[in-house]
Amino acid sequence: MLHEIPLTAQDKKWQAESDARTLSEAKIINDDEPRMQSAKVAAEEMAAEERERAEALEDVAGDLDRKVSGLGRRKLNGMFPNTKR
């Protein structure tokens, strides 16, 4: 987990104002049925694209696991000389 930097009073004020703007915009979208439907369609398309990207990353990770598992420790250390084991 990353170390969280405490927010200053000014940062907290900016965040609250930003959240208020976001919630206001969300209410406007929710109250506009055609706009909400368009947003849902866009969200479905975006989710499909993200799933496709995630599957490609899983394929790469699987390929990398298979390639690395076939290497001995000496070859691995040679590939990553600055890594301490």
N, C-alpha and C positions, 0 to 999 in steps of 0.2 A: 504494500500500500504506500502511496506517495505521501510525503509529509505535507500536511495542509498548512498553508500560511494564513495566519489570522487576518480577517478583514478589518480594515480601518473603518472608522465611522463614515467617512466619505464613500468608501466602497460599499458599505451596507446600505447607505442611502441610494446610491446609484442602482444597486441590485433590486431594492424594493421598487424603485421607479420603473425599472426595466420590466420587472415581474408584473407590475400594474398595467403597463402598456401591453404586454403579452396577453394577460387575462382579458383586457378590454377587446383586443383584436379577436381573441377566441370567441368571445360572446357575440361579436358582430358576425363572425363566420357561422356560428351555430344558429343564429337567428335568420340567416339567409339560406333557405333550403337548396336552391340550385348551386350556390357556392359550396355548401357543405357536401353535396353529392359529388361535385367536381373534385373536391379535396379528398374524398374517400376513394374515388377512382385513381387519382394520382398516388395516394398512399399505397394502394394495392400494387400499382405498377412499380413504385419505388421498392416495395418489399420484395417483389419478384426479382428485381435487379440485384438487391442485396443478397438474397438467397443464392442466386447464381454466382455472385462474387465469393460468397462463403464456401460454396461447394468447390470452386476452383482453388481456393486457399487450402481446403481440406485435402484435395488431390495433391497439391504441391507438398503439403506437410507429410502425407503418406509416402510420396515418392522419396522425400528427403529421409524419412525414417528408414525406408528400405535400403537406400544407398549408404547411409551411415552405419547401419547394423552390419553390413558386409565388410566394413573396415576394421582393422585391428587398432589397438590403442596407439601404436606408434604412428600409423598413418593419420589417425585423427589429430594427434599432437602436432604432426608436421603440417597439417592443414590450418591449424589455429595456434601458431607458435606463441602468441601473446596471451593465451588463455592459461591460467594456472589451474591445475587439477590436483 
